[in-house]
Amino acid sequence: MRAERDEDEIRPQRAKPQRRLAYEIALGIILGGSGLWLLQVLTSLIAAKFMLQQLQLHLPG
């Protein structure tokens, strides 16, 4: 004996994919990556400035 599906049952509809969420995630990744890159550049510049101050070249002249 097989069970038969009732025709009156309402199946839940699958939610449509939300493009806005995907755009927000992509924007977050881009902004986060840019922020980390900028932080790395600033850190490198400060380190380079510190090293150049410690390095004193005495040129003959």
Biopython code that builds the backbone (N, CA, C, O; Angstrom):
import numpy as np
from Bio.PDB.StructureBuilder import StructureBuilder

atoms = [
    (1, "MET", "N", (0.839, -1.175, 0.000)),
    (1, "MET", "CA", (0.000, 0.000, 0.000)),
    (1, "MET", "C", (0.889, 1.244, 0.000)),
    (1, "MET", "O", (1.804, 1.359, 0.815)),
    (2, "ARG", "N", (0.617, 2.168, -0.911)),
    (2, "ARG", "CA", (1.420, 3.380, -1.020)),
    (2, "ARG", "C", (0.653, 4.558, -0.451)),
    (2, "ARG", "O", (-0.565, 4.661, -0.599)),
    (3, "ALA", "N", (1.378, 5.430, 0.191)),
    (3, "ALA", "CA", (0.756, 6.648, 0.715)),
    (3, "ALA", "C", (0.584, 7.626, -0.438)),
    (3, "ALA", "O", (1.472, 7.773, -1.278)),
    (4, "GLU", "N", (-0.537, 8.276, -0.470)),
    (4, "GLU", "CA", (-0.795, 9.272, -1.502)),
    (4, "GLU", "C", (-0.785, 10.646, -0.875)),
    (4, "GLU", "O", (-1.279, 10.854, 0.233)),
    (5, "ARG", "N", (-0.213, 11.576, -1.607)),
    (5, "ARG", "CA", (-0.112, 12.942, -1.128)),
    (5, "ARG", "C", (-1.466, 13.636, -1.268)),
    (5, "ARG", "O", (-2.148, 13.497, -2.284)),
    (6, "ASP", "N", (-1.835, 14.370, -0.249)),
    (6, "ASP", "CA", (-3.073, 15.154, -0.332)),
    (6, "ASP", "C", (-2.851, 16.336, -1.261)),
    (6, "ASP", "O", (-1.838, 17.030, -1.166)),
    (7, "GLU", "N", (-3.776, 16.554, -2.133)),
    (7, "GLU", "CA", (-3.660, 17.671, -3.071)),
    (7, "GLU", "C", (-3.924, 19.009, -2.397)),
    (7, "GLU", "O", (-3.551, 20.056, -2.926)),
    (8, "ASP", "N", (-4.555, 18.980, -1.251)),
    (8, "ASP", "CA", (-4.883, 20.231, -0.567)),
    (8, "ASP", "C", (-3.708, 20.777, 0.241)),
    (8, "ASP", "O", (-3.747, 21.919, 0.700)),
    (9, "GLU", "N", (-2.674, 19.975, 0.414)),
    (9, "GLU", "CA", (-1.520, 20.442, 1.195)),
    (9, "GLU", "C", (-0.810, 21.562, 0.451)),
    (9, "GLU", "O", (-0.619, 21.506, -0.764)),
    (10, "ILE", "N", (-0.432, 22.563, 1.198)),
    (10, "ILE", "CA", (0.312, 23.684, 0.615)),
    (10, "ILE", "C", (1.781, 23.476, 0.935)),
    (10, "ILE", "O", (2.177, 23.393, 2.098)),
    (11, "ARG", "N", (2.571, 23.394, -0.107)),
    (11, "ARG", "CA", (4.004, 23.220, 0.095)),
    (11, "ARG", "C", (4.639, 24.586, 0.348)),
    (11, "ARG", "O", (4.246, 25.582, -0.261)),
    (12, "PRO", "N", (5.597, 24.627, 1.227)),
    (12, "PRO", "CA", (6.285, 25.910, 1.440)),
    (12, "PRO", "C", (7.072, 26.307, 0.193)),
    (12, "PRO", "O", (7.747, 25.479, -0.418)),
    (13, "GLN", "N", (6.976, 27.564, -0.169)),
    (13, "GLN", "CA", (7.678, 28.072, -1.345)),
    (13, "GLN", "C", (9.134, 28.352, -0.977)),
    (13, "GLN", "O", (9.433, 28.843, 0.112)),
    (14, "ARG", "N", (10.013, 28.036, -1.890)),
    (14, "ARG", "CA", (11.429, 28.346, -1.674)),
    (14, "ARG", "C", (11.621, 29.853, -1.829)),
    (14, "ARG", "O", (11.129, 30.458, -2.782)),
    (15, "ALA", "N", (12.333, 30.442, -0.892)),
    (15, "ALA", "CA", (12.575, 31.885, -0.952)),
    (15, "ALA", "C", (13.480, 32.204, -2.142)),
    (15, "ALA", "O", (14.416, 31.464, -2.443)),
    (16, "LYS", "N", (13.191, 33.291, -2.791)),
    (16, "LYS", "CA", (14.013, 33.722, -3.922)),
    (16, "LYS", "C", (15.359, 34.210, -3.390)),
    (16, "LYS", "O", (15.422, 34.813, -2.319)),
    (17, "PRO", "N", (16.416, 33.957, -4.123)),
    (17, "PRO", "CA", (17.721, 34.437, -3.655)),
    (17, "PRO", "C", (17.744, 35.964, -3.616)),
    (17, "PRO", "O", (17.231, 36.636, -4.511)),
    (18, "GLN", "N", (18.338, 36.479, -2.579)),
    (18, "GLN", "CA", (18.373, 37.930, -2.425)),
    (18, "GLN", "C", (19.691, 38.460, -2.970)),
    (18, "GLN", "O", (20.763, 38.176, -2.436)),
    (19, "ARG", "N", (19.592, 39.221, -4.024)),
    (19, "ARG", "CA", (20.797, 39.790, -4.629)),
    (19, "ARG", "C", (21.428, 40.827, -3.719)),
    (19, "ARG", "O", (22.649, 40.980, -3.700)),
    (20, "ARG", "N", (20.607, 41.536, -2.967)),
    (20, "ARG", "CA", (21.142, 42.593, -2.121)),
    (20, "ARG", "C", (22.119, 42.022, -1.102)),
    (20, "ARG", "O", (23.162, 42.625, -0.845)),
    (21, "LEU", "N", (21.801, 40.874, -0.521)),
    (21, "LEU", "CA", (22.683, 40.252, 0.451)),
    (21, "LEU", "C", (24.027, 39.909, -0.191)),
    (21, "LEU", "O", (25.077, 40.118, 0.416)),
    (22, "ALA", "N", (23.997, 39.391, -1.400)),
    (22, "ALA", "CA", (25.245, 39.058, -2.092)),
    (22, "ALA", "C", (26.071, 40.317, -2.350)),
    (22, "ALA", "O", (27.293, 40.300, -2.201)),
    (23, "TYR", "N", (25.410, 41.401, -2.735)),
    (23, "TYR", "CA", (26.130, 42.659, -2.960)),
    (23, "TYR", "C", (26.719, 43.194, -1.662)),
    (23, "TYR", "O", (27.837, 43.710, -1.657)),
    (24, "GLU", "N", (25.983, 43.077, -0.566)),
    (24, "GLU", "CA", (26.492, 43.555, 0.716)),
    (24, "GLU", "C", (27.697, 42.729, 1.157)),
    (24, "GLU", "O", (28.662, 43.273, 1.696)),
    (25, "ILE", "N", (27.644, 41.434, 0.932)),
    (25, "ILE", "CA", (28.791, 40.585, 1.291)),
    (25, "ILE", "C", (29.997, 40.944, 0.434)),
    (25, "ILE", "O", (31.109, 41.072, 0.946)),
    (26, "ALA", "N", (29.781, 41.107, -0.867)),
    (26, "ALA", "CA", (30.886, 41.467, -1.765)),
    (26, "ALA", "C", (31.474, 42.828, -1.382)),
    (26, "ALA", "O", (32.692, 43.002, -1.382)),
    (27, "LEU", "N", (30.617, 43.778, -1.058)),
    (27, "LEU", "CA", (31.090, 45.099, -0.658)),
    (27, "LEU", "C", (31.883, 45.011, 0.635)),
    (27, "LEU", "O", (32.903, 45.685, 0.778)),
    (28, "GLY", "N", (31.437, 44.198, 1.572)),
    (28, "GLY", "CA", (32.160, 44.016, 2.824)),
    (28, "GLY", "C", (33.534, 43.410, 2.604)),
    (28, "GLY", "O", (34.506, 43.803, 3.249)),
    (29, "ILE", "N", (33.612, 42.445, 1.687)),
    (29, "ILE", "CA", (34.905, 41.825, 1.390)),
    (29, "ILE", "C", (35.847, 42.845, 0.753)),
    (29, "ILE", "O", (37.026, 42.915, 1.101)),
    (30, "ILE", "N", (35.318, 43.632, -0.178)),
    (30, "ILE", "CA", (36.148, 44.629, -0.864)),
    (30, "ILE", "C", (36.621, 45.702, 0.113)),
    (30, "ILE", "O", (37.802, 46.047, 0.133)),
    (31, "LEU", "N", (35.703, 46.229, 0.921)),
    (31, "LEU", "CA", (36.082, 47.277, 1.872)),
    (31, "LEU", "C", (37.017, 46.740, 2.948)),
    (31, "LEU", "O", (37.967, 47.416, 3.344)),
    (32, "GLY", "N", (36.752, 45.532, 3.416)),
    (32, "GLY", "CA", (37.632, 44.934, 4.419)),
    (32, "GLY", "C", (39.032, 44.700, 3.882)),
    (32, "GLY", "O", (40.019, 44.983, 4.562)),
    (33, "GLY", "N", (39.119, 44.186, 2.666)),
    (33, "GLY", "CA", (40.425, 43.969, 2.045)),
    (33, "GLY", "C", (41.168, 45.271, 1.806)),
    (33, "GLY", "O", (42.379, 45.352, 2.011)),
    (34, "SER", "N", (40.439, 46.285, 1.375)),
    (34, "SER", "CA", (41.063, 47.593, 1.153)),
    (34, "SER", "C", (41.556, 48.187, 2.468)),
    (34, "SER", "O", (42.636, 48.774, 2.524)),
    (35, "GLY", "N", (40.773, 48.033, 3.507)),
    (35, "GLY", "CA", (41.175, 48.543, 4.821)),
    (35, "GLY", "C", (42.418, 47.840, 5.343)),
    (35, "GLY", "O", (43.322, 48.484, 5.874)),
    (36, "LEU", "N", (42.468, 46.521, 5.193)),
    (36, "LEU", "CA", (43.655, 45.779, 5.633)),
    (36, "LEU", "C", (44.875, 46.151, 4.799)),
    (36, "LEU", "O", (45.979, 46.266, 5.331)),
    (37, "TRP", "N", (44.683, 46.340, 3.498)),
    (37, "TRP", "CA", (45.788, 46.743, 2.638)),
    (37, "TRP", "C", (46.322, 48.112, 3.056)),
    (37, "TRP", "O", (47.534, 48.313, 3.127)),
    (38, "LEU", "N", (45.415, 49.053, 3.333)),
    (38, "LEU", "CA", (45.820, 50.393, 3.750)),
    (38, "LEU", "C", (46.565, 50.339, 5.079)),
    (38, "LEU", "O", (47.555, 51.047, 5.260)),
    (39, "LEU", "N", (46.109, 49.522, 5.993)),
    (39, "LEU", "CA", (46.785, 49.359, 7.277)),
    (39, "LEU", "C", (48.194, 48.806, 7.083)),
    (39, "LEU", "O", (49.130, 49.240, 7.755)),
    (40, "GLN", "N", (48.347, 47.861, 6.177)),
    (40, "GLN", "CA", (49.664, 47.301, 5.901)),
    (40, "GLN", "C", (50.590, 48.353, 5.295)),
    (40, "GLN", "O", (51.765, 48.429, 5.655)),
    (41, "VAL", "N", (50.067, 49.159, 4.379)),
    (41, "VAL", "CA", (50.883, 50.198, 3.744)),
    (41, "VAL", "C", (51.344, 51.213, 4.785)),
    (41, "VAL", "O", (52.517, 51.585, 4.814)),
    (42, "LEU", "N", (50.430, 51.657, 5.634)),
    (42, "LEU", "CA", (50.799, 52.636, 6.653)),
    (42, "LEU", "C", (51.826, 52.062, 7.627)),
    (42, "LEU", "O", (52.764, 52.756, 8.018)),
    (43, "THR", "N", (51.655, 50.812, 8.015)),
    (43, "THR", "CA", (52.616, 50.166, 8.909)),
    (43, "THR", "C", (53.984, 50.060, 8.251)),
    (43, "THR", "O", (55.010, 50.282, 8.894)),
    (44, "SER", "N", (53.995, 49.722, 6.976)),
    (44, "SER", "CA", (55.266, 49.619, 6.251)),
    (44, "SER", "C", (55.943, 50.977, 6.138)),
    (44, "SER", "O", (57.163, 51.072, 6.275)),
    (45, "LEU", "N", (55.172, 52.026, 5.890)),
    (45, "LEU", "CA", (55.753, 53.366, 5.792)),
    (45, "LEU", "C", (56.351, 53.810, 7.119)),
    (45, "LEU", "O", (57.436, 54.392, 7.150)),
    (46, "ILE", "N", (55.655, 53.541, 8.206)),
    (46, "ILE", "CA", (56.173, 53.919, 9.518)),
    (46, "ILE", "C", (57.442, 53.128, 9.831)),
    (46, "ILE", "O", (58.409, 53.687, 10.349)),
    (47, "ALA", "N", (57.446, 51.835, 9.522)),
    (47, "ALA", "CA", (58.635, 51.014, 9.760)),
    (47, "ALA", "C", (59.803, 51.494, 8.905)),
    (47, "ALA", "O", (60.936, 51.553, 9.383)),
    (48, "ALA", "N", (59.540, 51.834, 7.654)),
    (48, "ALA", "CA", (60.604, 52.320, 6.768)),
    (48, "ALA", "C", (61.161, 53.645, 7.278)),
    (48, "ALA", "O", (62.374, 53.849, 7.263)),
    (49, "LYS", "N", (60.300, 54.535, 7.724)),
    (49, "LYS", "CA", (60.751, 55.825, 8.258)),
    (49, "LYS", "C", (61.610, 55.612, 9.499)),
    (49, "LYS", "O", (62.640, 56.265, 9.663)),
    (50, "PHE", "N", (61.188, 54.704, 10.370)),
    (50, "PHE", "CA", (61.951, 54.413, 11.575)),
    (50, "PHE", "C", (63.317, 53.836, 11.231)),
    (50, "PHE", "O", (64.324, 54.218, 11.826)),
    (51, "MET", "N", (63.352, 52.905, 10.259)),
    (51, "MET", "CA", (64.631, 52.305, 9.878)),
    (51, "MET", "C", (65.542, 53.325, 9.219)),
    (51, "MET", "O", (66.753, 53.291, 9.437)),
    (52, "LEU", "N", (64.997, 54.229, 8.419)),
    (52, "LEU", "CA", (65.835, 55.242, 7.768)),
    (52, "LEU", "C", (66.390, 56.229, 8.780)),
    (52, "LEU", "O", (67.491, 56.749, 8.599)),
    (53, "GLN", "N", (65.644, 56.492, 9.841)),
    (53, "GLN", "CA", (66.155, 57.385, 10.880)),
    (53, "GLN", "C", (67.285, 56.717, 11.652)),
    (53, "GLN", "O", (68.231, 57.384, 12.073)),
    (54, "GLN", "N", (67.192, 55.408, 11.840)),
    (54, "GLN", "CA", (68.236, 54.678, 12.557)),
    (54, "GLN", "C", (69.497, 54.497, 11.715)),
    (54, "GLN", "O", (70.600, 54.362, 12.246)),
    (55, "LEU", "N", (69.316, 54.495, 10.409)),
    (55, "LEU", "CA", (70.434, 54.306, 9.501)),
    (55, "LEU", "C", (70.992, 55.657, 9.133)),
    (55, "LEU", "O", (70.356, 56.428, 8.415)),
    (56, "GLN", "N", (72.179, 55.944, 9.623)),
    (56, "GLN", "CA", (72.774, 57.235, 9.304)),
    (56, "GLN", "C", (73.956, 56.994, 8.378)),
    (56, "GLN", "O", (74.942, 56.359, 8.751)),
    (57, "LEU", "N", (73.838, 57.499, 7.199)),
    (57, "LEU", "CA", (74.902, 57.323, 6.222)),
    (57, "LEU", "C", (75.857, 58.487, 6.337)),
    (57, "LEU", "O", (75.452, 59.650, 6.334)),
    (58, "HIS", "N", (77.129, 58.159, 6.438)),
    (58, "HIS", "CA", (78.165, 59.186, 6.490)),
    (58, "HIS", "C", (78.903, 59.132, 5.164)),
    (58, "HIS", "O", (79.780, 58.298, 4.940)),
    (59, "LEU", "N", (78.522, 60.036, 4.313)),
    (59, "LEU", "CA", (79.148, 60.063, 3.000)),
    (59, "LEU", "C", (80.394, 60.949, 3.066)),
    (59, "LEU", "O", (80.374, 62.005, 3.699)),
    (60, "PRO", "N", (81.440, 60.534, 2.433)),
    (60, "PRO", "CA", (82.634, 61.394, 2.419)),
    (60, "PRO", "C", (82.353, 62.635, 1.588)),
    (60, "PRO", "O", (81.758, 62.557, 0.513)),
    (61, "GLY", "N", (82.781, 63.757, 2.087)),
    (61, "GLY", "CA", (82.478, 64.923, 1.289)),
    (61, "GLY", "C", (83.026, 66.121, 1.792)),
    (61, "GLY", "O", (82.837, 67.183, 1.199)),
]
sb = StructureBuilder()
sb.init_structure("model")
sb.init_model(0)
sb.init_chain("A")
sb.init_seg("    ")
for serial, (resi, resn, name, xyz) in enumerate(atoms, 1):
    if name == "N":
        sb.init_residue(resn, " ", resi, " ")
    sb.init_atom(name, np.array(xyz, "f"), 0.0, 1.0, " ", f" {name:<3s}", serial, name[0])
structure = sb.get_structure()
